Amino acid sequence: MLQLSIFILHLAFVSTYNYSPRVYSGTQKCYSCMSRYYGATWHFAGYARIYQEPRSFTESCRDPQSRGSDVQTTHCDDDSNCISMVEDLKIGTGAKGYIRGCWSSILLFGFNRTSTVGALSTHSFCHTFNLSQLVAGGKPQESSVSVCSCRGSLCNGMSLASSSALSKSFIVFLYVLLVSSL
């Protein structure tokens, strides 16, 4: 029963992250975009000093898998994971900025390579950070950023709400499994 439960959980996890066993030329293929707001304020707001410019600035970055989406893709140079970020913007109430790309090419100075942030390059999980925790160099303003890391072709097209729900479901499943085995 335990093995069957683990197998079913594995299948759910793999299908949720659009897992593809085929990796082309030793690279990951990821969506590469930022919300249009970042492009409109690229130099003025200082984003050019924090982020590398993505393949596209578009409102479709919020949901790159939606019909009619114009989000471009990129191949990661170093086979690092795909990343999805949602930043709480300092404009208006509840404004969010969406960023998607390769772990190795989103931040101008790269991600901090220590502890939880460093694990984003090779492990699939979601976590909320302060922007200053993520950035390896520079002095970004404090901002809350939800980050999800995944492995698989275009896996970073998934909404962060779905990723977060999957993480919570996994924890509940493990708890139920543990309690039932006692």
Buried (B, 14 or more C-beta within 10 A) or exposed (E): EEEEBEEEBEEBBEEBBBBBEEBEEEBBBBBBBBBBBBBEBBEEBBBBBBBBBBBBBBBBBBBBEEEEBEBBBBBBEEBBBBBBBBBBBEEEEEEEBBBBBBBBBBBBBBBBEEEBBBBBBEEBBBBEBEBBBBBBEEEBEEBEBBBBBBBBBBBBBBBBEEBBEBBEBBEEBEEEBEEEEE
